[in-house]
Amino acid sequence: MINVLLNSFENFIRKVYKFLNIIFFLVNNIIEVSFLTNINCSLNCIYQKDGQCSYSKIEYSDTISNSECAYFVSASNEDLKK
């Protein structure tokens, strides 16, 4: 009987541990994303607003950019003004 209770308790602790790891992972990523999305920017880019980058889909990019930023899109691009 005690072994059954100990096994149940051990399973409960394992589930709590997994749950806390998931919570830690999510909170850590939210904090990381909030730091990554607070990027100072002075480029003439469609995403630059009041000296901050407003691009919201920051993700891995394996493309090579000719500008200082991988997500740069010129604000003077006539096609984007239409």
N, CA, C and O atoms as a Maestro MAE file, in Angstrom:
{
 s_m_m2io_version
 :::
 2.0.0
}

f_m_ct {
 s_m_title
 :::
 protein
 m_atom[328] {
  # First column is atom index #
  i_m_mmod_type
  r_m_x_coord
  r_m_y_coord
  r_m_z_coord
  i_m_residue_number
  s_m_chain_name
  s_m_pdb_residue_name
  s_m_pdb_atom_name
  i_m_atomic_number
  :::
  1 25 0.826 -1.199 0.000 1 A "MET " " N  " 7
  2 3 0.000 0.000 0.000 1 A "MET " " CA " 6
  3 2 0.864 1.254 0.000 1 A "MET " " C  " 6
  4 15 0.581 2.212 -0.719 1 A "MET " " O  " 8
  5 25 1.919 1.242 0.812 2 A "ILE " " N  " 7
  6 3 2.809 2.399 0.878 2 A "ILE " " CA " 6
  7 2 3.530 2.577 -0.456 2 A "ILE " " C  " 6
  8 15 3.740 3.705 -0.902 2 A "ILE " " O  " 8
  9 25 3.912 1.467 -1.095 3 A "ASN " " N  " 7
  10 3 4.586 1.553 -2.397 3 A "ASN " " CA " 6
  11 2 3.684 2.190 -3.452 3 A "ASN " " C  " 6
  12 15 4.149 2.963 -4.290 3 A "ASN " " O  " 8
  13 25 2.411 1.866 -3.407 4 A "VAL " " N  " 7
  14 3 1.462 2.447 -4.356 4 A "VAL " " CA " 6
  15 2 1.363 3.951 -4.119 4 A "VAL " " C  " 6
  16 15 1.356 4.729 -5.073 4 A "VAL " " O  " 8
  17 25 1.286 4.364 -2.859 5 A "LEU " " N  " 7
  18 3 1.220 5.796 -2.541 5 A "LEU " " CA " 6
  19 2 2.505 6.514 -2.955 5 A "LEU " " C  " 6
  20 15 2.454 7.623 -3.487 5 A "LEU " " O  " 8
  21 25 3.638 5.894 -2.715 6 A "LEU " " N  " 7
  22 3 4.910 6.502 -3.098 6 A "LEU " " CA " 6
  23 2 5.027 6.630 -4.617 6 A "LEU " " C  " 6
  24 15 5.521 7.640 -5.116 6 A "LEU " " O  " 8
  25 25 4.580 5.621 -5.346 7 A "ASN " " N  " 7
  26 3 4.595 5.694 -6.807 7 A "ASN " " CA " 6
  27 2 3.667 6.789 -7.318 7 A "ASN " " C  " 6
  28 15 4.007 7.520 -8.249 7 A "ASN " " O  " 8
  29 25 2.514 6.892 -6.712 8 A "SER " " N  " 7
  30 3 1.566 7.948 -7.095 8 A "SER " " CA " 6
  31 2 2.152 9.321 -6.809 8 A "SER " " C  " 6
  32 15 2.048 10.234 -7.628 8 A "SER " " O  " 8
  33 25 2.768 9.459 -5.645 9 A "PHE " " N  " 7
  34 3 3.376 10.733 -5.268 9 A "PHE " " CA " 6
  35 2 4.534 11.063 -6.215 9 A "PHE " " C  " 6
  36 15 4.690 12.213 -6.627 9 A "PHE " " O  " 8
  37 25 5.333 10.075 -6.554 10 A "GLU " " N  " 7
  38 3 6.454 10.281 -7.474 10 A "GLU " " CA " 6
  39 2 5.953 10.720 -8.858 10 A "GLU " " C  " 6
  40 15 6.531 11.616 -9.472 10 A "GLU " " O  " 8
  41 25 4.892 10.095 -9.338 11 A "ASN " " N  " 7
  42 3 4.308 10.493 -10.619 11 A "ASN " " CA " 6
  43 2 3.767 11.918 -10.561 11 A "ASN " " C  " 6
  44 15 3.914 12.688 -11.511 11 A "ASN " " O  " 8
  45 25 3.149 12.255 -9.455 12 A "PHE " " N  " 7
  46 3 2.644 13.616 -9.273 12 A "PHE " " CA " 6
  47 2 3.789 14.627 -9.313 12 A "PHE " " C  " 6
  48 15 3.677 15.656 -9.979 12 A "PHE " " O  " 8
  49 25 4.872 14.350 -8.618 13 A "ILE " " N  " 7
  50 3 6.030 15.240 -8.580 13 A "ILE " " CA " 6
  51 2 6.628 15.378 -9.983 13 A "ILE " " C  " 6
  52 15 7.018 16.475 -10.381 13 A "ILE " " O  " 8
  53 25 6.701 14.291 -10.726 14 A "ARG " " N  " 7
  54 3 7.220 14.354 -12.096 14 A "ARG " " CA " 6
  55 2 6.351 15.253 -12.976 14 A "ARG " " C  " 6
  56 15 6.872 16.032 -13.774 14 A "ARG " " O  " 8
  57 25 5.047 15.148 -12.834 15 A "LYS " " N  " 7
  58 3 4.137 15.983 -13.626 15 A "LYS " " CA " 6
  59 2 4.259 17.453 -13.236 15 A "LYS " " C  " 6
  60 15 4.241 18.327 -14.103 15 A "LYS " " O  " 8
  61 25 4.382 17.730 -11.950 16 A "VAL " " N  " 7
  62 3 4.573 19.105 -11.493 16 A "VAL " " CA " 6
  63 2 5.885 19.654 -12.032 16 A "VAL " " C  " 6
  64 15 5.940 20.801 -12.475 16 A "VAL " " O  " 8
  65 25 6.935 18.852 -12.001 17 A "TYR " " N  " 7
  66 3 8.241 19.257 -12.514 17 A "TYR " " CA " 6
  67 2 8.159 19.586 -14.006 17 A "TYR " " C  " 6
  68 15 8.697 20.606 -14.435 17 A "TYR " " O  " 8
  69 25 7.503 18.753 -14.795 18 A "LYS " " N  " 7
  70 3 7.330 19.005 -16.224 18 A "LYS " " CA " 6
  71 2 6.533 20.289 -16.449 18 A "LYS " " C  " 6
  72 15 6.878 21.099 -17.309 18 A "LYS " " O  " 8
  73 25 5.475 20.467 -15.677 19 A "PHE " " N  " 7
  74 3 4.656 21.664 -15.792 19 A "PHE " " CA " 6
  75 2 5.472 22.917 -15.487 19 A "PHE " " C  " 6
  76 15 5.390 23.902 -16.221 19 A "PHE " " O  " 8
  77 25 6.255 22.889 -14.414 20 A "LEU " " N  " 7
  78 3 7.078 24.042 -14.048 20 A "LEU " " CA " 6
  79 2 8.153 24.316 -15.101 20 A "LEU " " C  " 6
  80 15 8.479 25.474 -15.364 20 A "LEU " " O  " 8
  81 25 8.699 23.274 -15.697 21 A "ASN " " N  " 7
  82 3 9.659 23.477 -16.778 21 A "ASN " " CA " 6
  83 2 9.019 24.166 -17.974 21 A "ASN " " C  " 6
  84 15 9.636 25.032 -18.593 21 A "ASN " " O  " 8
  85 25 7.797 23.792 -18.303 22 A "ILE " " N  " 7
  86 3 7.073 24.429 -19.411 22 A "ILE " " CA " 6
  87 2 6.808 25.893 -19.083 22 A "ILE " " C  " 6
  88 15 7.010 26.764 -19.930 22 A "ILE " " O  " 8
  89 25 6.361 26.170 -17.869 23 A "ILE " " N  " 7
  90 3 6.107 27.555 -17.452 23 A "ILE " " CA " 6
  91 2 7.399 28.365 -17.519 23 A "ILE " " C  " 6
  92 15 7.394 29.485 -18.030 23 A "ILE " " O  " 8
  93 25 8.500 27.821 -17.015 24 A "PHE " " N  " 7
  94 3 9.781 28.515 -17.064 24 A "PHE " " CA " 6
  95 2 10.181 28.803 -18.505 24 A "PHE " " C  " 6
  96 15 10.626 29.909 -18.812 24 A "PHE " " O  " 8
  97 25 10.030 27.829 -19.387 25 A "PHE " " N  " 7
  98 3 10.370 28.005 -20.796 25 A "PHE " " CA " 6
  99 2 9.548 29.131 -21.418 25 A "PHE " " C  " 6
  100 15 10.093 29.985 -22.118 25 A "PHE " " O  " 8
  101 25 8.232 29.135 -21.163 26 A "LEU " " N  " 7
  102 3 7.368 30.167 -21.730 26 A "LEU " " CA " 6
  103 2 7.712 31.553 -21.199 26 A "LEU " " C  " 6
  104 15 7.809 32.506 -21.972 26 A "LEU " " O  " 8
  105 25 7.894 31.673 -19.905 27 A "VAL " " N  " 7
  106 3 8.227 32.971 -19.312 27 A "VAL " " CA " 6
  107 2 9.574 33.448 -19.835 27 A "VAL " " C  " 6
  108 15 9.723 34.625 -20.165 27 A "VAL " " O  " 8
  109 25 10.542 32.569 -19.915 28 A "ASN " " N  " 7
  110 3 11.859 32.929 -20.411 28 A "ASN " " CA " 6
  111 2 11.783 33.433 -21.856 28 A "ASN " " C  " 6
  112 15 12.443 34.412 -22.205 28 A "ASN " " O  " 8
  113 25 10.987 32.774 -22.693 29 A "ASN " " N  " 7
  114 3 10.846 33.205 -24.080 29 A "ASN " " CA " 6
  115 2 10.107 34.523 -24.192 29 A "ASN " " C  " 6
  116 15 10.444 35.344 -25.045 29 A "ASN " " O  " 8
  117 25 9.113 34.746 -23.359 30 A "ILE " " N  " 7
  118 3 8.395 36.025 -23.379 30 A "ILE " " CA " 6
  119 2 9.346 37.152 -23.014 30 A "ILE " " C  " 6
  120 15 9.342 38.202 -23.656 30 A "ILE " " O  " 8
  121 25 10.152 36.945 -21.996 31 A "ILE " " N  " 7
  122 3 11.121 37.967 -21.588 31 A "ILE " " CA " 6
  123 2 12.136 38.194 -22.700 31 A "ILE " " C  " 6
  124 15 12.475 39.337 -23.005 31 A "ILE " " O  " 8
  125 25 12.620 37.124 -23.303 32 A "GLU " " N  " 7
  126 3 13.616 37.243 -24.368 32 A "GLU " " CA " 6
  127 2 13.042 38.005 -25.556 32 A "GLU " " C  " 6
  128 15 13.713 38.877 -26.108 32 A "GLU " " O  " 8
  129 25 11.818 37.692 -25.958 33 A "VAL " " N  " 7
  130 3 11.191 38.372 -27.081 33 A "VAL " " CA " 6
  131 2 10.965 39.838 -26.761 33 A "VAL " " C  " 6
  132 15 11.147 40.686 -27.634 33 A "VAL " " O  " 8
  133 25 10.574 40.162 -25.530 34 A "SER " " N  " 7
  134 3 10.357 41.567 -25.200 34 A "SER " " CA " 6
  135 2 11.651 42.350 -25.274 34 A "SER " " C  " 6
  136 15 11.634 43.523 -25.647 34 A "SER " " O  " 8
  137 25 12.791 41.729 -24.924 35 A "PHE " " N  " 7
  138 3 14.080 42.409 -25.062 35 A "PHE " " CA " 6
  139 2 14.472 42.524 -26.530 35 A "PHE " " C  " 6
  140 15 15.007 43.550 -26.951 35 A "PHE " " O  " 8
  141 25 14.215 41.489 -27.302 36 A "LEU " " N  " 7
  142 3 14.582 41.518 -28.712 36 A "LEU " " CA " 6
  143 2 13.767 42.523 -29.500 36 A "LEU " " C  " 6
  144 15 14.266 43.090 -30.472 36 A "LEU " " O  " 8
  145 25 12.544 42.755 -29.111 37 A "THR " " N  " 7
  146 3 11.691 43.663 -29.867 37 A "THR " " CA " 6
  147 2 11.842 45.106 -29.423 37 A "THR " " C  " 6
  148 15 11.139 45.975 -29.938 37 A "THR " " O  " 8
  149 25 12.729 45.390 -28.492 38 A "ASN " " N  " 7
  150 3 13.002 46.759 -28.080 38 A "ASN " " CA " 6
  151 2 14.350 47.171 -28.676 38 A "ASN " " C  " 6
  152 15 15.342 47.321 -27.962 38 A "ASN " " O  " 8
  153 25 14.361 47.349 -29.999 39 A "ILE " " N  " 7
  154 3 15.592 47.613 -30.727 39 A "ILE " " CA " 6
  155 2 15.585 49.055 -31.212 39 A "ILE " " C  " 6
  156 15 14.659 49.489 -31.898 39 A "ILE " " O  " 8
  157 25 16.627 49.790 -30.847 40 A "ASN " " N  " 7
  158 3 16.772 51.152 -31.355 40 A "ASN " " CA " 6
  159 2 17.087 51.100 -32.838 40 A "ASN " " C  " 6
  160 15 17.830 50.230 -33.293 40 A "ASN " " O  " 8
  161 25 16.516 52.041 -33.596 41 A "CYS " " N  " 7
  162 3 16.691 52.053 -35.047 41 A "CYS " " CA " 6
  163 2 16.639 53.483 -35.563 41 A "CYS " " C  " 6
  164 15 15.770 54.265 -35.175 41 A "CYS " " O  " 8
  165 25 17.570 53.813 -36.436 42 A "SER " " N  " 7
  166 3 17.557 55.151 -37.054 42 A "SER " " CA " 6
  167 2 17.552 55.055 -38.569 42 A "SER " " C  " 6
  168 15 17.771 56.055 -39.252 42 A "SER " " O  " 8
  169 25 17.305 53.862 -39.105 43 A "LEU " " N  " 7
  170 3 17.288 53.680 -40.553 43 A "LEU " " CA " 6
  171 2 16.000 54.233 -41.154 43 A "LEU " " C  " 6
  172 15 14.984 54.340 -40.466 43 A "LEU " " O  " 8
  173 25 16.043 54.583 -42.430 44 A "ASN " " N  " 7
  174 3 14.855 55.041 -43.148 44 A "ASN " " CA " 6
  175 2 14.089 53.807 -43.623 44 A "ASN " " C  " 6
  176 15 14.096 53.471 -44.807 44 A "ASN " " O  " 8
  177 25 13.438 53.150 -42.690 45 A "CYS " " N  " 7
  178 3 12.796 51.851 -42.911 45 A "CYS " " CA " 6
  179 2 11.312 51.955 -42.561 45 A "CYS " " C  " 6
  180 15 10.920 52.752 -41.708 45 A "CYS " " O  " 8
  181 25 10.495 51.145 -43.226 46 A "ILE " " N  " 7
  182 3 9.057 51.177 -42.938 46 A "ILE " " CA " 6
  183 2 8.734 50.704 -41.522 46 A "ILE " " C  " 6
  184 15 7.665 51.014 -40.996 46 A "ILE " " O  " 8
  185 25 9.650 49.954 -40.900 47 A "TYR " " N  " 7
  186 3 9.409 49.437 -39.557 47 A "TYR " " CA " 6
  187 2 9.912 50.369 -38.452 47 A "TYR " " C  " 6
  188 15 9.624 50.137 -37.278 47 A "TYR " " O  " 8
  189 25 10.656 51.416 -38.806 48 A "GLN " " N  " 7
  190 3 11.197 52.341 -37.812 48 A "GLN " " CA " 6
  191 2 10.131 53.357 -37.427 48 A "GLN " " C  " 6
  192 15 9.618 54.092 -38.271 48 A "GLN " " O  " 8
  193 25 9.811 53.385 -36.151 49 A "LYS " " N  " 7
  194 3 8.826 54.331 -35.633 49 A "LYS " " CA " 6
  195 2 9.371 54.954 -34.354 49 A "LYS " " C  " 6
  196 15 9.640 54.250 -33.380 49 A "LYS " " O  " 8
  197 25 9.532 56.257 -34.358 50 A "ASP " " N  " 7
  198 3 10.017 56.994 -33.184 50 A "ASP " " CA " 6
  199 2 11.338 56.431 -32.643 50 A "ASP " " C  " 6
  200 15 11.535 56.347 -31.431 50 A "ASP " " O  " 8
  201 25 12.225 56.052 -33.546 51 A "GLY " " N  " 7
  202 3 13.539 55.574 -33.133 51 A "GLY " " CA " 6
  203 2 13.585 54.132 -32.654 51 A "GLY " " C  " 6
  204 15 14.612 53.684 -32.143 51 A "GLY " " O  " 8
  205 25 12.490 53.399 -32.812 52 A "GLN " " N  " 7
  206 3 12.420 51.994 -32.402 52 A "GLN " " CA " 6
  207 2 11.992 51.137 -33.588 52 A "GLN " " C  " 6
  208 15 11.229 51.578 -34.447 52 A "GLN " " O  " 8
  209 25 12.492 49.913 -33.620 53 A "CYS " " N  " 7
  210 3 12.060 48.964 -34.641 53 A "CYS " " CA " 6
  211 2 10.696 48.408 -34.228 53 A "CYS " " C  " 6
  212 15 10.516 47.939 -33.104 53 A "CYS " " O  " 8
  213 25 9.745 48.469 -35.155 54 A "SER " " N  " 7
  214 3 8.404 47.969 -34.832 54 A "SER " " CA " 6
  215 2 8.112 46.637 -35.530 54 A "SER " " C  " 6
  216 15 6.978 46.158 -35.502 54 A "SER " " O  " 8
  217 25 9.124 46.044 -36.151 55 A "TYR " " N  " 7
  218 3 8.938 44.744 -36.794 55 A "TYR " " CA " 6
  219 2 8.592 43.711 -35.731 55 A "TYR " " C  " 6
  220 15 9.322 43.569 -34.750 55 A "TYR " " O  " 8
  221 25 7.498 42.993 -35.910 56 A "SER " " N  " 7
  222 3 7.004 42.120 -34.838 56 A "SER " " CA " 6
  223 2 7.222 40.630 -35.093 56 A "SER " " C  " 6
  224 15 6.909 39.815 -34.225 56 A "SER " " O  " 8
  225 25 7.739 40.259 -36.235 57 A "LYS " " N  " 7
  226 3 7.915 38.838 -36.536 57 A "LYS " " CA " 6
  227 2 9.396 38.489 -36.612 57 A "LYS " " C  " 6
  228 15 9.841 37.869 -37.578 57 A "LYS " " O  " 8
  229 25 10.149 38.878 -35.611 58 A "ILE " " N  " 7
  230 3 11.573 38.611 -35.608 58 A "ILE " " CA " 6
  231 2 11.789 37.110 -35.481 58 A "ILE " " C  " 6
  232 15 11.321 36.474 -34.537 58 A "ILE " " O  " 8
  233 25 12.505 36.562 -36.447 59 A "GLU " " N  " 7
  234 3 12.755 35.137 -36.474 59 A "GLU " " CA " 6
  235 2 14.080 34.885 -37.183 59 A "GLU " " C  " 6
  236 15 14.688 35.811 -37.719 59 A "GLU " " O  " 8
  237 25 14.520 33.650 -37.186 60 A "TYR " " N  " 7
  238 3 15.775 33.304 -37.833 60 A "TYR " " CA " 6
  239 2 15.689 33.576 -39.329 60 A "TYR " " C  " 6
  240 15 14.703 33.227 -39.979 60 A "TYR " " O  " 8
  241 25 16.713 34.194 -39.859 61 A "SER " " N  " 7
  242 3 16.775 34.462 -41.290 61 A "SER " " CA " 6
  243 2 18.145 34.036 -41.809 61 A "SER " " C  " 6
  244 15 19.170 34.447 -41.266 61 A "SER " " O  " 8
  245 25 18.167 33.220 -42.851 62 A "ASP " " N  " 7
  246 3 19.452 32.815 -43.407 62 A "ASP " " CA " 6
  247 2 19.790 33.605 -44.662 62 A "ASP " " C  " 6
  248 15 20.758 33.286 -45.352 62 A "ASP " " O  " 8
  249 25 19.000 34.635 -44.967 63 A "THR " " N  " 7
  250 3 19.294 35.483 -46.109 63 A "THR " " CA " 6
  251 2 20.323 36.533 -45.721 63 A "THR " " C  " 6
  252 15 20.426 36.928 -44.559 63 A "THR " " O  " 8
  253 25 21.073 36.970 -46.705 64 A "ILE " " N  " 7
  254 3 22.079 38.003 -46.481 64 A "ILE " " CA " 6
  255 2 21.492 39.332 -46.915 64 A "ILE " " C  " 6
  256 15 20.970 39.456 -48.023 64 A "ILE " " O  " 8
  257 25 21.577 40.320 -46.046 65 A "SER " " N  " 7
  258 3 21.031 41.637 -46.324 65 A "SER " " CA " 6
  259 2 22.156 42.602 -46.649 65 A "SER " " C  " 6
  260 15 23.263 42.481 -46.124 65 A "SER " " O  " 8
  261 25 21.866 43.562 -47.519 66 A "ASN " " N  " 7
  262 3 22.856 44.587 -47.856 66 A "ASN " " CA " 6
  263 2 22.796 45.767 -46.899 66 A "ASN " " C  " 6
  264 15 23.614 46.682 -47.003 66 A "ASN " " O  " 8
  265 25 21.862 45.767 -45.986 67 A "SER " " N  " 7
  266 3 21.739 46.876 -45.046 67 A "SER " " CA " 6
  267 2 22.216 46.437 -43.666 67 A "SER " " C  " 6
  268 15 22.695 45.318 -43.483 67 A "SER " " O  " 8
  269 25 22.075 47.335 -42.708 68 A "GLU " " N  " 7
  270 3 22.470 47.036 -41.330 68 A "GLU " " CA " 6
  271 2 21.500 46.075 -40.652 68 A "GLU " " C  " 6
  272 15 21.824 45.505 -39.610 68 A "GLU " " O  " 8
  273 25 20.322 45.890 -41.226 69 A "CYS " " N  " 7
  274 3 19.268 45.083 -40.617 69 A "CYS " " CA " 6
  275 2 18.754 44.049 -41.618 69 A "CYS " " C  " 6
  276 15 18.546 44.369 -42.788 69 A "CYS " " O  " 8
  277 25 18.551 42.827 -41.169 70 A "ALA " " N  " 7
  278 3 18.058 41.756 -42.048 70 A "ALA " " CA " 6
  279 2 16.626 41.995 -42.496 70 A "ALA " " C  " 6
  280 15 16.201 41.431 -43.505 70 A "ALA " " O  " 8
  281 25 15.869 42.816 -41.774 71 A "TYR " " N  " 7
  282 3 14.456 43.041 -42.080 71 A "TYR " " CA " 6
  283 2 14.214 44.402 -42.720 71 A "TYR " " C  " 6
  284 15 13.065 44.822 -42.853 71 A "TYR " " O  " 8
  285 25 15.266 45.091 -43.116 72 A "PHE " " N  " 7
  286 3 15.158 46.444 -43.653 72 A "PHE " " CA " 6
  287 2 14.353 46.485 -44.937 72 A "PHE " " C  " 6
  288 15 14.609 45.728 -45.873 72 A "PHE " " O  " 8
  289 25 13.359 47.398 -44.968 73 A "VAL " " N  " 7
  290 3 12.604 47.715 -46.177 73 A "VAL " " CA " 6
  291 2 12.564 49.229 -46.246 73 A "VAL " " C  " 6
  292 15 12.039 49.887 -45.347 73 A "VAL " " O  " 8
  293 25 13.113 49.771 -47.301 74 A "SER " " N  " 7
  294 3 13.229 51.221 -47.418 74 A "SER " " CA " 6
  295 2 11.865 51.895 -47.338 74 A "SER " " C  " 6
  296 15 10.911 51.467 -47.988 74 A "SER " " O  " 8
  297 25 11.784 52.943 -46.542 75 A "ALA " " N  " 7
  298 3 10.540 53.702 -46.417 75 A "ALA " " CA " 6
  299 2 10.286 54.539 -47.657 75 A "ALA " " C  " 6
  300 15 9.166 55.008 -47.863 75 A "ALA " " O  " 8
  301 25 11.294 54.735 -48.479 76 A "SER " " N  " 7
  302 3 11.126 55.516 -49.700 76 A "SER " " CA " 6
  303 2 10.766 54.654 -50.911 76 A "SER " " C  " 6
  304 15 10.706 55.152 -52.035 76 A "SER " " O  " 8
  305 25 10.531 53.381 -50.681 77 A "ASN " " N  " 7
  306 3 10.157 52.473 -51.760 77 A "ASN " " CA " 6
  307 2 8.762 52.846 -52.263 77 A "ASN " " C  " 6
  308 15 7.793 52.780 -51.508 77 A "ASN " " O  " 8
  309 25 8.659 53.234 -53.524 78 A "GLU " " N  " 7
  310 3 7.389 53.716 -54.098 78 A "GLU " " CA " 6
  311 2 6.320 52.614 -54.143 78 A "GLU " " C  " 6
  312 15 5.134 52.914 -54.012 78 A "GLU " " O  " 8
  313 25 6.708 51.368 -54.323 79 A "ASP " " N  " 7
  314 3 5.738 50.264 -54.395 79 A "ASP " " CA " 6
  315 2 4.990 50.082 -53.080 79 A "ASP " " C  " 6
  316 15 3.834 49.659 -53.084 79 A "ASP " " O  " 8
  317 25 5.618 50.389 -51.978 80 A "LEU " " N  " 7
  318 3 4.988 50.195 -50.677 80 A "LEU " " CA " 6
  319 2 4.034 51.339 -50.318 80 A "LEU " " C  " 6
  320 15 3.204 51.182 -49.422 80 A "LEU " " O  " 8
  321 25 4.137 52.481 -50.997 81 A "LYS " " N  " 7
  322 3 3.286 53.623 -50.679 81 A "LYS " " CA " 6
  323 2 1.902 53.502 -51.294 81 A "LYS " " C  " 6
  324 15 0.991 54.239 -50.916 81 A "LYS " " O  " 8
  325 25 1.731 52.581 -52.239 82 A "LYS " " N  " 7
  326 3 0.428 52.422 -52.919 82 A "LYS " " CA " 6
  327 2 -0.588 51.760 -52.029 82 A "LYS " " C  " 6
  328 15 -1.729 51.552 -52.443 82 A "LYS " " O  " 8
  :::
 }
 m_bond[327] {
  # First column is bond index #
  i_m_from
  i_m_to
  i_m_order
  :::
  1 1 2 1
  2 2 3 1
  3 3 4 2
  4 3 5 1
  5 5 6 1
  6 6 7 1
  7 7 8 2
  8 7 9 1
  9 9 10 1
  10 10 11 1
  11 11 12 2
  12 11 13 1
  13 13 14 1
  14 14 15 1
  15 15 16 2
  16 15 17 1
  17 17 18 1
  18 18 19 1
  19 19 20 2
  20 19 21 1
  21 21 22 1
  22 22 23 1
  23 23 24 2
  24 23 25 1
  25 25 26 1
  26 26 27 1
  27 27 28 2
  28 27 29 1
  29 29 30 1
  30 30 31 1
  31 31 32 2
  32 31 33 1
  33 33 34 1
  34 34 35 1
  35 35 36 2
  36 35 37 1
  37 37 38 1
  38 38 39 1
  39 39 40 2
  40 39 41 1
  41 41 42 1
  42 42 43 1
  43 43 44 2
  44 43 45 1
  45 45 46 1
  46 46 47 1
  47 47 48 2
  48 47 49 1
  49 49 50 1
  50 50 51 1
  51 51 52 2
  52 51 53 1
  53 53 54 1
  54 54 55 1
  55 55 56 2
  56 55 57 1
  57 57 58 1
  58 58 59 1
  59 59 60 2
  60 59 61 1
  61 61 62 1
  62 62 63 1
  63 63 64 2
  64 63 65 1
  65 65 66 1
  66 66 67 1
  67 67 68 2
  68 67 69 1
  69 69 70 1
  70 70 71 1
  71 71 72 2
  72 71 73 1
  73 73 74 1
  74 74 75 1
  75 75 76 2
  76 75 77 1
  77 77 78 1
  78 78 79 1
  79 79 80 2
  80 79 81 1
  81 81 82 1
  82 82 83 1
  83 83 84 2
  84 83 85 1
  85 85 86 1
  86 86 87 1
  87 87 88 2
  88 87 89 1
  89 89 90 1
  90 90 91 1
  91 91 92 2
  92 91 93 1
  93 93 94 1
  94 94 95 1
  95 95 96 2
  96 95 97 1
  97 97 98 1
  98 98 99 1
  99 99 100 2
  100 99 101 1
  101 101 102 1
  102 102 103 1
  103 103 104 2
  104 103 105 1
  105 105 106 1
  106 106 107 1
  107 107 108 2
  108 107 109 1
  109 109 110 1
  110 110 111 1
  111 111 112 2
  112 111 113 1
  113 113 114 1
  114 114 115 1
  115 115 116 2
  116 115 117 1
  117 117 118 1
  118 118 119 1
  119 119 120 2
  120 119 121 1
  121 121 122 1
  122 122 123 1
  123 123 124 2
  124 123 125 1
  125 125 126 1
  126 126 127 1
  127 127 128 2
  128 127 129 1
  129 129 130 1
  130 130 131 1
  131 131 132 2
  132 131 133 1
  133 133 134 1
  134 134 135 1
  135 135 136 2
  136 135 137 1
  137 137 138 1
  138 138 139 1
  139 139 140 2
  140 139 141 1
  141 141 142 1
  142 142 143 1
  143 143 144 2
  144 143 145 1
  145 145 146 1
  146 146 147 1
  147 147 148 2
  148 147 149 1
  149 149 150 1
  150 150 151 1
  151 151 152 2
  152 151 153 1
  153 153 154 1
  154 154 155 1
  155 155 156 2
  156 155 157 1
  157 157 158 1
  158 158 159 1
  159 159 160 2
  160 159 161 1
  161 161 162 1
  162 162 163 1
  163 163 164 2
  164 163 165 1
  165 165 166 1
  166 166 167 1
  167 167 168 2
  168 167 169 1
  169 169 170 1
  170 170 171 1
  171 171 172 2
  172 171 173 1
  173 173 174 1
  174 174 175 1
  175 175 176 2
  176 175 177 1
  177 177 178 1
  178 178 179 1
  179 179 180 2
  180 179 181 1
  181 181 182 1
  182 182 183 1
  183 183 184 2
  184 183 185 1
  185 185 186 1
  186 186 187 1
  187 187 188 2
  188 187 189 1
  189 189 190 1
  190 190 191 1
  191 191 192 2
  192 191 193 1
  193 193 194 1
  194 194 195 1
  195 195 196 2
  196 195 197 1
  197 197 198 1
  198 198 199 1
  199 199 200 2
  200 199 201 1
  201 201 202 1
  202 202 203 1
  203 203 204 2
  204 203 205 1
  205 205 206 1
  206 206 207 1
  207 207 208 2
  208 207 209 1
  209 209 210 1
  210 210 211 1
  211 211 212 2
  212 211 213 1
  213 213 214 1
  214 214 215 1
  215 215 216 2
  216 215 217 1
  217 217 218 1
  218 218 219 1
  219 219 220 2
  220 219 221 1
  221 221 222 1
  222 222 223 1
  223 223 224 2
  224 223 225 1
  225 225 226 1
  226 226 227 1
  227 227 228 2
  228 227 229 1
  229 229 230 1
  230 230 231 1
  231 231 232 2
  232 231 233 1
  233 233 234 1
  234 234 235 1
  235 235 236 2
  236 235 237 1
  237 237 238 1
  238 238 239 1
  239 239 240 2
  240 239 241 1
  241 241 242 1
  242 242 243 1
  243 243 244 2
  244 243 245 1
  245 245 246 1
  246 246 247 1
  247 247 248 2
  248 247 249 1
  249 249 250 1
  250 250 251 1
  251 251 252 2
  252 251 253 1
  253 253 254 1
  254 254 255 1
  255 255 256 2
  256 255 257 1
  257 257 258 1
  258 258 259 1
  259 259 260 2
  260 259 261 1
  261 261 262 1
  262 262 263 1
  263 263 264 2
  264 263 265 1
  265 265 266 1
  266 266 267 1
  267 267 268 2
  268 267 269 1
  269 269 270 1
  270 270 271 1
  271 271 272 2
  272 271 273 1
  273 273 274 1
  274 274 275 1
  275 275 276 2
  276 275 277 1
  277 277 278 1
  278 278 279 1
  279 279 280 2
  280 279 281 1
  281 281 282 1
  282 282 283 1
  283 283 284 2
  284 283 285 1
  285 285 286 1
  286 286 287 1
  287 287 288 2
  288 287 289 1
  289 289 290 1
  290 290 291 1
  291 291 292 2
  292 291 293 1
  293 293 294 1
  294 294 295 1
  295 295 296 2
  296 295 297 1
  297 297 298 1
  298 298 299 1
  299 299 300 2
  300 299 301 1
  301 301 302 1
  302 302 303 1
  303 303 304 2
  304 303 305 1
  305 305 306 1
  306 306 307 1
  307 307 308 2
  308 307 309 1
  309 309 310 1
  310 310 311 1
  311 311 312 2
  312 311 313 1
  313 313 314 1
  314 314 315 1
  315 315 316 2
  316 315 317 1
  317 317 318 1
  318 318 319 1
  319 319 320 2
  320 319 321 1
  321 321 322 1
  322 322 323 1
  323 323 324 2
  324 323 325 1
  325 325 326 1
  326 326 327 1
  327 327 328 2
  :::
 }
}
